[in-house]
Amino acid sequence: MIRCTFAHVDLDALESNYRALEAFLASHTPAGRRPPGIVAVVKANAYGHGAAPVARALERAGATMLACADIEEGIALRQAGVEVPILVFGALSVSDLEGLFEHRLTPTCSTPGAGRALQAAAARHRTVLPYHLKIDTGLNRLGFRHDNLERTLPELFASPNLRCAAVYTHFATADDPSHPLFDRQLERFAAARAFLAARGLGPVTTHAANSAAVLRAPGTWFDSVRPGLLLYGLAPGPFRDVLALRPVLSLRSRVVAVKNIREGESVGYGGRFVAPGPRRIATVPAGYADGLDTRLADRGAVLVNGRRVPVVGAVSMDMLAIDASSGPVYAGDEVVFLGEQAGDRITVTEMASWIGTIPYEILCRLGSRIERRYNRA
Ligand SMILES: *Cc1c(COP(=O)(O)O)cnc(C)c1O
């Protein structure tokens, strides 16, 4: 590939984040107890970083399990050579379930309908399928409602071809220390686990903590933690200083054209940037088709020749313009959208704040056209 615009994925930083997490878990686990295992979340193409190399690196680092969004992602992980167990988060009530069996994926059972579909498929395969049971404690998305288990679980537990291997829940507000729902969810989860134990199901492997919960509350760690974001070097706002994390992805390009415009002339579609004086405008071959948000227009900045330079005018499909008037700029100069240049750094979190979104979205929307380059195999 010879495109100017590419993402560099630092697998050493990924491993370093994994090790930092391991050390953190170990240091907060009481003596004599085993620290929780790590279910490394690699859904959505490993948050845009590239599922196969990231998954292999996390497996090598020691992840006890990987987790993905759907069966198709799980199959791609197996095809990349991943051997550790793979948990599928998604609802499976209307999915083609064959891949679960052929590729040894562990489904989540999160609705009675999914339970029936999984039981029927496992019976067809004449096997007993281990699954993770998801309890909805207040996110109100997927999972068996915590206050309705008496009614919904007996049928699932009577399924002869299914075996509950773990129980889990997912937090809605772990990244907001002031929100009362977090503690409510934890209480409801405790009650649900007590219910399961009373039904003879237990003690069963338990997990709950996303990145924010990992950093916030060791009481959510149980047998395994389930982080995504922090492995990629990003900590949810309030917990930014808990762990020393290294950003994994940087996004770079090059100036491909430079021109001078006169006062009053505009730049780009819609003429939305009007030069307040003579300006030197540089064109960069990356646009919204590459995942650069259109809201970066007149709001974002990039690093060029060690300076912060504003994005001006509309972001187009395949390119955007920057106002590089503050210093020399030539075709071929490196442009950094995310990452470090000459001592300055644009973080994913900073870019997200410019356009009013979350870091997850910035990463996951990086386009398929962008080549990911890795610093090891
Ligand atoms: C995405 C996801 C995670 C990881 O969340 P982070 O905030 O990235 O750590 C954990 N559990 C479930 C069910 C998820 O969907």
PDBQT file of the ligand as one rigid body, heavy atoms in Angstrom, charges set to zero:
ROOT
HETATM    1  C1  LIG A 401     -17.896  -3.066  24.826  1.00  0.00    +0.000 C 
HETATM    2  C2  LIG A 401     -18.169  -3.866  26.011  1.00  0.00    +0.000 A 
HETATM    3  C3  LIG A 401     -17.230  -3.958  27.053  1.00  0.00    +0.000 A 
HETATM    4  C4  LIG A 401     -15.963  -3.128  27.088  1.00  0.00    +0.000 C 
HETATM    5  O1  LIG A 401     -16.271  -1.795  27.382  1.00  0.00    +0.000 OA
HETATM    6  P1  LIG A 401     -15.108  -0.687  27.571  1.00  0.00    +0.000 P 
HETATM    7  O2  LIG A 401     -15.836   0.491  28.062  1.00  0.00    +0.000 OA
HETATM    8  O3  LIG A 401     -14.527  -0.485  26.215  1.00  0.00    +0.000 OA
HETATM    9  O4  LIG A 401     -14.133  -1.245  28.519  1.00  0.00    +0.000 OA
HETATM   10  C5  LIG A 401     -17.500  -4.817  28.091  1.00  0.00    +0.000 A 
HETATM   11  N1  LIG A 401     -18.647  -5.531  28.128  1.00  0.00    +0.000 NA
HETATM   12  C6  LIG A 401     -19.584  -5.458  27.162  1.00  0.00    +0.000 A 
HETATM   13  C7  LIG A 401     -20.813  -6.266  27.260  1.00  0.00    +0.000 C 
HETATM   14  C8  LIG A 401     -19.378  -4.624  26.068  1.00  0.00    +0.000 A 
HETATM   15  O5  LIG A 401     -20.311  -4.534  25.113  1.00  0.00    +0.000 OA
ENDROOT
TORSDOF 0
